[in-house]
Amino acid sequence: MNAFAALQKTSLAELADPRLFREYAYVDGHWVAGEDDQVIDVTNPADGMRVGCVPALSEDQTFKAIDAANRAFPAWAAKAPQERAAILKRWHQLIIEAREDLAHLMVLEQGKPLSEARGEMDYAASFVEFYAEEAKRVAIESVASHLPDADMQVTREPVGVAGLVTPWNFPSAMLTRKAAAALAAGCTVVAHPSSETPFSALALAELGERAGLPAGVFNIVTGKAAEVVGAICASRHVRILSFTGSTEIGRLLYKQSAPTVKKLVMELGGHAPFIAFADCDLERAVESAMTAKFATSGQDCLAANRFYIERPIYDAFVAAFTRRVEQLKTGNGLTDPDIGALIHERAVAKQEEHVADALARGARLVTGGKRHEAGANFFQPTVLADVPEDAQIFREETFGPIAAFTPFDAEDDVLERANDTETGLCAYLHTSDPSRIARLSRGLQFGMVAVNRTKITGAPIPFGGVKQAGLGREGSRHGLEAYTNIKYVCRQI
């Protein structure tokens, strides 16, 4: 047995709470198998070892899960907000107590470094805590009547069953960000986690059951995305679809949801520019660039994909960044390296393709550029300099540990280049000029702008983008309001 396999076996065997590792779907308060015992194997991207399997629920079984959620909806929606809040608070506490087990389980199926998995569990728990509090604050508005004999009131009501589709890169946080908001609003949930990382979602369902979520209120449907998500889109009982994933799949789900006119919340692709002007704090900007690029091994929709550095500091910035990159440690996530495995072989092949394309178009390889000796799904942290605008890496998301640099000379020029994307999720800006900060914060066509820092996310903020980066916002009170309908009542007085 190799060292990685030993780590994996020991980690599963030594979970403090073995019941968190579930190889069944969770429907209507029961742990269920697929028809004809159809299963999907889940492997550790670090070594290819089998972690376990989950059932491949059919389309019919998905409709049954939706029916269960629809039956459970009236009673859940009728609960006082304080009752729903109390259950969410218990769920939050159980997640905090199980943090270490949940983080280890995530590393096995997703591959990210252990410290990042622990950080994600804190992030995931924060949404449950936040929406437990927000559940009690859904407002009733009194409208000044324009009619002399009428009283007017505006309230918010839960929309009904919420279909949630979550990605593999943040398998816990993306589920709680959606589900906690939906549950707090009074909706019931049918969630489909990525087949590459289903165990994190199933562990959260186990804890949700312990917290007191009634049968049918929170369902996890594992299986092939085409069948499960197709049923969610087709069902008239599912009144809102929340999806995090690629723009390409988002467009497809948008189309499939049209016949039932669902509400949609979509967090799609990102193609973040990182802009550093010559007057920035160079050391701070380099540190920020490292975090913006290499968190989750670059597999993050917020990851900086295009680095625009003003020419007077361009060479110094690239040199300092490269020194930091060459110190990064790559390896199995359980050893807590800086860079873990990429999710699968296709992700590694994309890194190779982007490097080869950039070099063919005249870019310069500064460091890295190849597969890493740690294993088949590892890629060296890479720096490319002098990358032309027509390179693939400047036209589409890389979703991996490659930093692509190019210089710029003028503010107007870099703004135009940065905005030349249809996925306007997040932009990073480093400068000490207050006027420039104001101008570019307005001028950057992105839903979020980070100024002289990297970390900007959290439960209280409205997360989302513009153009084809998505629809709506998650987190904050706006994230809860997405799961509600506005009702206006006009009463004769």
N, C-alpha and C positions, 0 to 999 in steps of 0.2 A: 504493500500500500504506500503510495507516495505521500509526501508531507501535506499537500493540499487536501487529499482525501481524508487523511487522519484528522485534520482540522475540522472538516465538515462533519465527520462522524461524531467526533467529540462534542461539537457544538449542538447538534440535534439531540444527542443522548443526554446532554447535561442541561437542557432547558429546565429552568426552575419550575415551569408550569407546562408539562408536556401536552396538555389539552389545547394549547395555543396552536399546535401544528395540526391542522385539519385538512384531510384529503377528501372532503365532501363539499358540495354546494350547500347553501343555507337558504331554505325556502319555507315561508309560513311557520317559522319557529322550529323547523326540523332540519337535520343534516341528511341530505339526499344524494343518491348516486344517479348516474345517467342511465338512459334506456340502453338495454343490452350491454351494460357495464362499459360503455365507451369512455375512454379516459384520454387525457392529455398529459404527457410527461413534462416535468419541469426540471431543467438542468441548471447547475451552477455555471455561470459564464466564465468563471476563473479557471475551471479545470474540466468542464464537460461532464462532471459526475451528476448522476440522477439525484435530485433532492427528494422527489416524490411525484405524485400525480394527482390530478383533479378530474372530476367527471365532466364529460362533454355533454351538457344538457342540450336537449333538442329544442326546436322551435316551439313544439307543443308544450314542453316543460317550462319554457320561458313565458308563454302565455298564461300558464297556471300560476307562475310566480306573480305576474302582473295582476291576475285575478285576485290572488291573496292580498296583494297590496291595496287593491281597489276595495275589497271587503273591509280591510282594517282601517281604511282612511276616515270614515265618518267618526268612529270612536276616538281615534288619535287627534283629529282636528278639533273635536269637541272638548278635549281636555283643557283645563285652565293652563295658560302659559306657564304658571309656576310649577305645575305637575310635569310638563315636558322639560322644563329647566332642571328640575330635580333629577330626572333620569339622565339627562346629558351631563350633569355635574358628577353623578356616580360613574358614568362612562369615562369621563375625563380622568377621574381619580384612578380608575382601574388601568387606564393606558399608562399613566405616570408610574404606577407600581410595577407594571410589566415592561417597562422601557428597555431593559437590558435584553430580555428574551425577544422582544419585537425587533430590536435592532439587529441581533444576531440572525434572526430568521430572514430579515430583509437582505443582509449581506449574502446569504446563501443563494437566494433566488435572483438578486439584482446585481451583485458584484461590487457595489460601492464601498469605499473605505469605512471601517467600523465607526470611526468618530463622526463621519458624515451621516451614517445611519442613525446614530444616537441623536444627532442634531435634527434629523428629519422627524424622529419620534417626538421630540419637544415641539417642533413646528406643528405636527399633526395634532398633538394634544391641545395646542393653543387655540385651534379653531373650535374644538368642542367646548372649551371653557368660554371662549368669546361668545359663541352663539347660545350657550346656556344662559348667559346674561342678557343677550339681545332678545331672546324669546319673550321676555317680559316688557319689551319696549316697542312693540309694533303699535304704531300710533293710530289714534282716531282723530280725524280733523273735523272741526266745525267750520262750515263755509258761510261767509256772510251772504245772506239770501238777497237775491235781486227781485224776489217775489214777495209782496207784502203779507201774504197769508201762508207762508211756507217756512219750514225748518229744514235745514240741509246738513247732511252728515256724510263724511267719506271714511270708509273703513278698508282694511286690507284683510283678505281671506286667503287661506292656502289654496293653491291651484289644483291639487289632487295628487295623483301618483307622479313621482319624479323618476325619470330614467337617467342613470348616471353611468358614464363610460370613462374609465380612468386609465392612465398610461403606466408604462413600466418604469419610468425613470424616477418617479416619486410615488410609489405604490400605496403609501399610507397617507401622506399629507394631501394628495389630490382627492382621496376619498373623503377624508374628514372635512376638507374645505367645502365640498359639495354637500355631503350628507348631513353634517351638523347644521348647516343653514336650512336645508330642506326640512329636517326634523323639527328644528326650532320654529319654523313657520307653520307647522302642522301638516306637512306633506308626509306621505309614506314613500318608501324608496325601493327601487329595483336597480341594483348596481351590477355592472359587468366589468371586472378587473381584467387587465391584460393577461393573456394566457402565459406570458413569460414570467409574471410576478403575481400569482393569485394568492399566495399564502399569507401575505401581509393583510389583505382584505378579509380573508377568512378568520384570521386571528382577531381582527377588530370586531367581526360579527360575534365571535365567542364572547368577547368582553361586553359587547352591547347587550347580548342576551342576559348576562350576569347583572348588568346594570338595570335591567327591568324593561327593555324595549319589548313591547308586546309582539306576539306572533303576527307575522305579516307586515309589520311596520318597516322592517329593515331586512332586505333580501339580497343575497349575493349569488348571482347566476354565473357560473363558470361555463366555458364552452367555446366553440368556434365563433369568432366575432360576427361573421356574415349571418349566421343563424340567430344568435342571441340579439345582437344589435338590430338586425333586420326586424325581428319581432317587436322590439321596443319602439322602433320608428313607426311600425305599421299599426300598433295598438291605439285605439281611440281613447282608452283609459289613461294612457300616459300623456299628461298634459304639458310636461316640460321635459326637454332633453338637455342635459349638461354634458359636454364632451371636452376632453383635453387630449390633443393629439395633433397630427399633421394637418396642414391646410388642405391637402388633397383629399383626405378622408372626411374632413369637415365639410367640404363642398358636397360630397356624396350623401352625408347624413342630412345636410340641409335639404337636398332634393328629396330624399326618402321621407322626410318629416312633413313635406308640403301638403300631402293629401289630408292629413289630420290637423293641419294648422297649429302645430305645437309652438309653445314658447321655446326659444333656443338660447342657451348660454354656451359660448364656444371659446375656448382658449387654444389657439392654433399655433402656427409656426412663429418663430422669431428669427431675426437676422441682425442682431444688435451691433451698431457701430460703437467703437470706443474712440473718443476724440480727445487728444491732449495737445494743448497749446504751449508755446514756449515759456509762458509765464507761470506754468503750473509748478507745484511742489513735486519735483521729479521723483524723489524717493517714494513719496506717498502714492503718486500716480502709478508707478511700477508695481507697487504692492497691490493696489486696487486692480490693476490689469491682470495680475496673477490669479487673484480670486475670481474675477469676472470670467476668466477663460477656463480655469481648470477645476472649478467646483463640479462634483459629480462626474469627474473625468471628461468634462466638456459636454456631457450629455444633458444639457439643460436648455430650455427655450430662452432663458435669460442670458445664456453664455455669450460673451463678446465674440463676434465672428469676424469683424473687420476692424483693424486697428489703424486709425488715421493719426499720424503724429506730425506736428508742425516741423518743418525742415530744420530750423536751427538746433533742435534737440533730438532729431530723428536718430542719428547714429548712436548717441549716448543712451537714448531710451532702449533701442534694440539691444545694445550691448549689455545693459544692466538687466533687462528682462531675460536675455539668454543665459546670463550667469545664474539667475534664479532657477530657470527651467532645468539647467544641467544638474542642479542639486536635488531635483524631485526624485522621490523613490516610487517605483512601480511594483505592484505585486498583488497577491491575494488580499481581498478586502479584510479578512479576519486578522491579518497582521498589521492593519491600520496604516497602509502606505499613503502617499499623496495621490497617486493615480491607480485606480483599480481597473478591472476588466471592462471592456465594452460589452454591450448586451449580447451580441452575436456576430457571426462571421461577416454578415452583410455590412455591419457597421465598420468593421475593420477594412473591408474592401473599399468602402466609400472614402476612408482616409487615404488609402493608397491612390485612389482615382484623383482626389483633389490635389494631392501633392504632385503627382505626375503631370496633371493638367497645368498647374501653376508654373512648374519648371519648364514645361514645353512652351509656355507663353513668355518666358524671360524672367521669372522670379528666381530668387537666390535662396538656396537651402542653407540656413545658418546652423541648425542642429536638428537631430532626429531624422524623421522622414521615413522610418521603416517599422515593420512589425517588431514587437519587443520579445525578447527571449523568454519572458515570464510565462508565455503560453499563447495558444492560437488566437485568443480574443483580446490580446494586449497590443497596444500601439505606442511607440515612443512619443513622449511629449516633444512637439515639433515647433520650430520657428521658421517661417518663411518671410523673407524681406523683399522689398521692391516688387510687390505683387501687382499686376496690372488689373484695371477695373473689369476687364472682360474675362478674367479667370473664373472658373466655376465656384471657387471658394468665396468669391466676392458677389456671386449671383444667387447662391443658395446656402442653406444651413449645412454646416459640417457635422455637428453633433459628435464632436470628438476632440482630442487634445492637440489641435493644430491652431497656432496663432499666426495670422497672416497680416503683415505690416506693409504700409505704403505711406510716403510723405505727402504733405499738402503745404500750400503757400499762402492761401487766403481764406478768410472766414466764409465768404459767400460760396467759394468753390467747395469747401468741405461740407457745408450744409447741404448743398445740392447733391453731392455724392452720397452722403449719409442717408438722405431721404429717398434715394433711388432704390426703393424696395416696396413690395406690396405687403410685407409682414412687419408692420410698425408696432412692435411690442415694447421694447425697452432700448434706451440709448444711454451711454455713459459719457460724461463731459468733465474734463479737468482743466480748469483755468482759475486764476486769481482775480480776474477782471469782473467786478459786479455787473457792469453794463453788458458785457459779453454773456454772462450767465443769464441775464434777463432776456437778451435777444435770442439766444439759442434755445433756451427753455421754451420760448414761444414758437420758434421756428422749426424745431425738430418735430417731425410728424410721427410721433410715437406716443403710446398711451402712458408710458412711464419714463421719467428722465432721472438718472442718478447723477448728482453734481458733487464732485470731489469725494466720492465714496462708492462702495459697491453694494453693500447690503441695504435694501430698501423694502423688502417684503415683510409681511406680518399679518396677523388676523385683522387688525383694524383698518388696513388700507385696501382701496379698490383696485384689485389686480386685473389687468386686461390691456388689450391693444386696440389699434385702429387699422383701417383698411382691411386687408385679408388676414390680420393677426387674430381676429375673433369678433365675437358679439357679446355685449354685456360685460359685467364685472363680477369677480368673485372676491370674497372677503368683505369686510366692512358691513355697514347696514345695507349697502346696495346689494350685497350678495344674498342677504335674507329676503329683501324685497323682490328679488327675481322670482322667488317661489311663491309669490302672492299675486292675487288679482285685486284691483281696486274696485270697490263697490260704492256707488253713490245712492243715497236714500233721500228722497224729498217727501216730507210729511206735511199734510195739511194741519194748520193750527187755527 
